[in-house]
Amino acid sequence: MKTFEKNSILYDYCDGENIWFEPEAIYHKFGFADGDLLSDLYWDWLSDNGIPHSDRRDVHKILYNVVRKWVIPPEINLEFEITPHNPVRNRDEPVDYLPEEVLVSLSLIYEEFRSAHE
């Protein structure tokens, strides 16, 4: 089980096995922890796997892929924005059927990290 320090972004979003995503974050500039929801986990994963930080991938693109695959239904339009904030956006009128939260297994997120490095 993965644990995080109190100063980590994931401290409030991870139970050690899953990360909580708030789907409505696609409508907000500062959603998904201002776009940094996966950053600490990704840096740890790089170190744990002996991958130099200089070989890092765009964690915002990884966040987009995770949200697209496991958080937001496929019928909802998502855009990837190059921004220092939340890169996963929807400019359409908000829908009222998104769940309050979606749990995504850390194993799925680690698989996305691996895919980014293939």
N, C-alpha and C positions, 0 to 999 in steps of 0.2 A: 504494500500500500504506500502510495506517494504522499508525503507531507510537505507543507510549505510554511515558511516563516510568516509572521504577521505582516511584514512589510512587502510581501509578495502580492502581486495582483491576484493570483489564484487562491489566496488564503480564504476568501469569501465565496469562491466559485467552484471549489473542488472538494470532494469528500474522500479523496485518495484513490478512487477507482473511476470516477466520472467527473465531468465538468458540466456545470449548469450553464446553459445558454438561454438568454431571453430573446425569443424570436422578434419581438417588437423593436429590438435594437436596430433593425434594418432601416427604421424610419428616423434615426437620431444620429447626429454628428458625433456624439460622444459614446455611442453604443459599443457593445462588446469591449468594455473597459477602455474606451477611446481607441479601439482597434488593437489594443495590446494584450488582449485576453490570453493568447497563447505564447506570448513572448518569453516569460520566465521558464515555462515548460520546455520550449524549444531550445533555449540556451542550455538548460540542464541536459536535454537529450543529446545535443551536440557534444557536450563534455563527456557524458556517460558512454558515448559511442566512439570516442577518440577522433571526432571530426573537428578540424581546426575551425575556430570561429571565422577565420578569413574565407572559409568555404561555405558560409551560411547562404541560405536562400531567403527570398522575400517572405517573411512571416505573415505579412498582410495577404499575400496570395494564398498561403496555406490556410489562413483563417477563412478566406472566401471559399475555398474548396470544401472545408469542413462544414461551413454553414450551408452551402449549396447541397451537399450530399446528405447531411443528417439532421439539419435544423429546420429548414424552410421547405414547404411543399413545392414540387416542381412547377406547378402552375403559376407561382408568384415570380415575377420578374426581378432579377437581381443584377446589379451593376457593380463592377469593380472600379473603384476610384483610386487614383494615385493621390494620396493625401496623408498628412501626418496624423490624421484622426481615423475614425471608423471607415475602412475602405469598402465595406459591404453595405450597399444601399439599395433602396427601392424608392423611386420618385412617384409611384402611383398613389392613388388614394388608399389609405390603410384599410386592411381587411379586418373583420371582427372575429375571425375563426382561428387565429393563431393561439396556441397554448401559451400560458404564462411562462413556462419554462420547458426546456428539453434537455434531458441528460444524454451526454455523449460519452461513451466509454473511452478511457485513456488509451486502450489498445487500438481503437480506431484512429485516434489522433496520432499516435505513434506511427501507425501505418501510413498516414498522410505525410508525416515527416520523412519516412523512408522513401516514399514515392517521389518526393521533391528532390531527393538526392540520387535518384537512379539515372 
